Amino acid sequence: RAHLASRLKKGKDHCGPFLAEQILGDSRPYTPHAEGTLEDSARVEKIGDDYAVTYNTVYAAYQWYGCWPDGSHVIVNHNRDINAQATTQWIEAAKKQYGKDWNIVAQREFVKGADS
């Protein structure tokens, strides 16, 4: 059991950053280009035992939800003149197109990590 638990942890630890990087890259075409800094602030970050794509700007949540927390100031076009595919919740938009690929990446990297 200890051997299995060790292999599972190694697989998870190995696959996390690979999957997060793939998600970040595939999401870029859908990311709003608000003054160029939202996309520039994106990074893969280890949070606890997991990895996440984070955006370190004061307005990332505003761009993600498409309005202020009170529902006002609704975003109309997400600078689509700069990026025609830009949308709210851009990672979810990318997931619709690349979700199956992400599963393949996760499985492949998990096995590599577990077998190392």
N, C-alpha and C positions, 0 to 999 in steps of 0.2 A: 504493500500500500504506500509506503513512504516513497518508493521508486516511482510509482504512478503519479503521486502528488507532485513530486519533484519535476517530472517530465511535463505535467500539465502547467505548472508555474513557469517553467522555462519556455514552453510554447507560447503562453500568453504574454510573457515579458518580451519575447522576440517579435511577436506579430504586431503588438500595439503601435509602435512608432511607424512601422511600414504602412499599416492601414491608415493611420492618421495623415501621413504624408500623401498617400494616394487620394484620400478624401479632399485634402487641401488643394492639391493640384487639379483635380477634376471639378472642384467648385469654383475655381477662379473665373471661368467664363460667365458665371452667374452672379458674381460678386459686384455690388455697386461700386463705382469708382468715384466716390464722393471726395473730391479734391485730391484723389490719388493716394490718400493715406490709409483708407480702410483696408484695401488689399495689401498695402505695404506693411500694415501692422499685424497681419496674420502670421501665426506660428503654431507649431506643434509643441505642446507643453505637457509634461508629466504632472498629473494631479492625483495625489495618493498613489494607488497602484495602477491607475489607468492613464491613457493618453487622450488628449483632446485638441481640437483645433480651436484656438482662441484669437480674438481680435482685440488689441489693446488700444482702443480709442474711446473717447467719451461718447461718441454717437453711434457705436456699433449696435447697441440694442435698438436705437431709434431706426436704423437702417434695416435691422433684422425683422422688427415687428411692423415697420412701415408707418408708424405714428408715435406720438408721445404717449406715455403711460395712461394719460387721461383720455386718450382717443382723439385728441386734437392734432393739428398739424400733420395731416395725412400726406404721405409722399405720393406724388402723382406719377412721375416718370423715372425715378431712380437714375437720372443722368443717362437715359437710353440713347441720347445722341452720341455718347462716348462708348457705351457698351449696350448693344441692342438686346442682349439676353439678361441683363441685370434684373434682379427681382428680390423681393423679400425672401427670407428663409432660404437663401441660395444653396445651402448644403442639402436641404430637402429637395430642391429642384434637381441638383446633380444626382442625388440618390435615385430619383426616378429613372434617370438615364444610365447610371453606372452601378446601381446597387448590386446587380448580379456579379459584376466584375469585382466589386469590393469583397463580396463573399469569397470569390476565388483567391484574391490576394490574401485575405485573412487565413483561409485554410492552408494555402501554400506556405505562408510564413510561419504559421503555427506549427506545422509539421517539421519545418526546418529547425525551428527553435527546440521543439521537443526531442528531436533526434540528435541534437548537437551535444 
